[in-house]
Amino acid sequence: MLNKVVCDIGISVDGYVAGPDQSIDSPLGGGQADQLHAWMFDTPEENQAEIDRIVAAGAFIMGRNMFSPGRGEWDLDWSGWWGEEPPYHGPVFVLTHHARAPLTMKGGTTFTFVTEGIHAALDQARAAAGDRDVAIAGGAATVNQYLAAGLIDELRTHIAPVTLGGGERLFDRVPPLRLDLIGSRAASLVTHVSYRVRR
């Protein structure tokens, strides 16, 4: 049986997963974009079940924009936004147009850079995940590619009570989807809403 492919993503009330003007100093963009994930850091006890579910995946896939601010050839001194010990503690497959050798970090995270596209990354992540889920970690363009290709089984949105007015939008250029609600829970800084994506 194939691994379940899941996606947890923080989102504003007006549908953005990152604000405008992303930069190395503001990786989530300007405005109130820092509030998209405040629930994870300011009220972790209140949201422990959701946090545990995010990190329970056996492998992760992300776009280059989530890993690095660069777009051209690699700055080999760059090892991600998270410091020496990223929070994944497992294999992470980074979609990119520029080859790079795998990067092993403290805590069990290894970044593998995939130049052959979303299907190749998913095949590698499935092989690495064993019998655990594969998580599409972001950013918006990567999630939207997997949604458009019909490759996500479960979409878990974490809706922050803010609007951003612009930036990177979830569902951009994604054909209409049928979603089955499978869970919702309101907390002080977020509303968790999960859907099964119909094939």
C-alpha positions, 0 to 999 in steps of 0.5 A: 500500500502506498504511503498517505501523502499529507500536507500541513500548512499555515494560512491566513483568513484571506488564503495566503501562506506567505506575505509579500516581499519575502527576503532573507530577513523576512522569509515569510514576507511582510505584514503579519506573516509572522502570525501564521505560525505563532500558534506553534511557538506561543501556544504549543501545549494547546496545539500539541496534537497537531504539532505531533502529527506534523512531525510524525511523517517519515519523509518530507518534500519542500520547494527550494523557496522554503529551503533557501532565498536563492534562485540560481546556483547554490550558495554552498554555505547555506544550509536552511533557515533552521540552524544546525538542527532542523525540526524534521529529524528525517529525510527531506527532499528539496525540489530544485533546478540546480543539482547539489550533493545531499546535506546531512544535519544534526538531529537526523535531518538529511536534505536531498536535492531533486532536479527531476520534478515532483513525481521523482521527489515523491517516489524518493520520499515514499521509499525513504518513509517506510510505512509512514506518511509523506508530508508536503511541507511547502511552500505554496508553489510546491503544495499547489503543484502537488494538489494540481497533480492530484497527489495529496491525500489529506490537506490540513490547514491551520488558519491564523486569524489575520489577513495578509492582503497579498503574497503566496496564495494556496490553491493558486492555479489549482483546478477545482477540488472536492474536499471532504471535511474530516476534522476541525478544532478552534484554538486561541491563535488558530483554527485547525481544519482538515480535509480528505482530497477526493480523487 
